[in-house]
Amino acid sequence: VGMTLLFHFGAVGGGDVKLLAAASLLFPASAVPGVLALIAAAGGILAVSWIGFAWAAQAFGWPARSVVPGTTGGSAKGQEYGDAASAEELGYQGHGLPYGVAIFAGAAAAQVLLR
C-alpha cells in the first residue's frame, strides 16, 4: 500500500512497485519487514554511491554521461560538470536512481541471510 502511494505521488516508478511486490511474495509474511530493511539498506548504499560518482565527476571534470547513467552528458554550460551547483546544472534530467537494482540486491541478500 505504501509503495502505491509513493507511485501515485511520483516518488517511485510503477516497475519498482511491481518488483517490490513480487520480491515480497518470495518470503513468508513474518520475514517481509527484514526484507524491506535489507532493500532499504541496499537503496542507501546505491544512493551514497550515486552521490559519490556525481561528486567525483564534478571534482575531476568528467563528462556526466561517463559516470552517472541517465544524464544527458552535460548541461548548457558544456559537456563537463565544471562548477555547477544544482542538479539541473549538472545535466540531471529527473531520471532518478535505478531502485530496481536495490530491490534485487536487498531481496537476494534476504534469500541468503534470512533462510
C-alpha positions as CSV (number, residue, x, y, z in Angstrom):
1,V,0.0,0.0,0.0
2,G,2.8,2.4,0.9
3,M,4.6,1.9,-2.5
4,T,1.3,2.5,-4.3
5,L,1.0,5.9,-2.6
6,L,4.6,6.7,-3.4
7,F,3.9,5.8,-7.1
8,H,0.7,7.9,-7.0
9,F,2.8,11.0,-6.0
10,G,5.6,10.2,-8.5
11,A,8.2,9.2,-6.0
12,V,8.8,5.8,-7.5
13,G,8.1,4.1,-10.8
14,G,5.4,1.5,-11.4
15,G,8.0,-1.1,-12.2
16,D,9.6,-0.6,-8.8
17,V,6.2,-1.1,-7.1
18,K,5.6,-4.3,-9.0
19,L,9.1,-5.6,-8.5
20,L,8.9,-5.0,-4.7
21,A,5.5,-6.7,-4.6
22,A,6.9,-9.7,-6.4
23,A,10.0,-9.8,-4.2
24,S,7.8,-9.7,-1.1
25,L,5.9,-12.8,-2.3
26,L,9.1,-14.8,-2.2
27,F,9.2,-14.6,1.6
28,P,6.9,-15.6,4.5
29,A,4.9,-12.6,5.9
30,S,7.0,-12.7,9.1
31,A,10.2,-12.1,7.1
32,V,8.9,-9.2,5.0
33,P,10.0,-6.4,7.5
34,G,13.5,-7.8,7.4
35,V,13.5,-8.0,3.6
36,L,12.3,-4.4,3.4
37,A,15.1,-3.4,5.8
38,L,17.7,-5.1,3.6
39,I,16.2,-3.4,0.5
40,A,16.3,0.0,2.2
41,A,20.0,-0.7,3.2
42,A,20.8,-1.6,-0.4
43,G,19.0,1.6,-1.5
44,G,21.1,3.6,0.9
45,I,24.3,2.1,-0.5
46,L,23.1,2.8,-4.0
47,A,22.2,6.5,-3.2
48,V,25.6,7.1,-1.5
49,S,27.5,5.6,-4.4
50,W,25.4,7.6,-6.9
51,I,26.2,10.8,-5.0
52,G,29.9,9.8,-4.8
53,F,30.1,9.2,-8.5
54,A,28.4,12.6,-9.2
55,W,30.9,14.3,-6.8
56,A,33.8,12.6,-8.4
57,A,32.6,13.6,-11.9
58,Q,32.3,17.2,-10.7
59,A,35.7,17.2,-8.9
60,F,37.6,15.7,-11.8
61,G,35.6,17.3,-14.6
62,W,34.4,14.0,-16.2
63,P,31.6,14.1,-18.6
64,A,28.3,13.3,-16.9
65,R,27.4,10.5,-19.2
66,S,30.5,8.6,-18.4
67,V,29.7,8.5,-14.7
68,V,26.0,8.8,-13.9
69,P,23.7,6.9,-16.2
70,G,20.5,8.7,-17.2
71,T,22.2,12.1,-17.5
72,T,22.4,13.9,-20.8
73,G,26.2,14.2,-20.7
74,G,26.4,17.8,-19.6
75,S,24.4,21.0,-19.3
76,A,24.0,24.2,-21.2
77,K,27.4,25.2,-19.8
78,G,29.1,22.5,-21.7
79,Q,29.9,18.8,-21.6
80,E,31.6,18.8,-18.1
81,Y,30.2,19.5,-14.7
82,G,32.6,22.4,-14.0
83,D,31.4,24.4,-11.1
84,A,27.7,23.6,-11.3
85,A,25.8,24.0,-8.1
86,S,22.5,22.3,-8.8
87,A,21.2,19.0,-10.2
88,E,19.8,20.8,-13.2
89,E,23.1,22.4,-13.9
90,L,24.7,19.0,-13.6
91,G,22.6,17.8,-16.5
92,Y,20.2,15.8,-14.4
93,Q,17.0,15.2,-16.2
94,G,14.9,13.7,-13.5
95,H,15.5,10.0,-14.2
96,G,16.3,9.2,-10.6
97,L,18.0,6.3,-9.0
98,P,17.6,2.8,-10.6
99,Y,15.9,1.5,-7.5
100,G,15.1,-1.9,-9.1
101,V,18.8,-2.6,-8.6
102,A,18.4,-2.0,-4.8
103,I,15.2,-4.1,-4.7
104,F,17.1,-7.0,-6.4
105,A,20.1,-6.7,-4.2
106,G,18.1,-6.5,-1.0
107,A,15.9,-9.4,-1.9
108,A,19.0,-11.5,-2.9
109,A,20.7,-10.7,0.4
110,A,17.5,-11.6,2.2
111,Q,17.5,-15.0,0.4
112,V,20.9,-15.7,1.8
113,L,20.7,-14.1,5.3
114,L,17.1,-14.8,6.3
115,R,17.0,-18.6,5.5
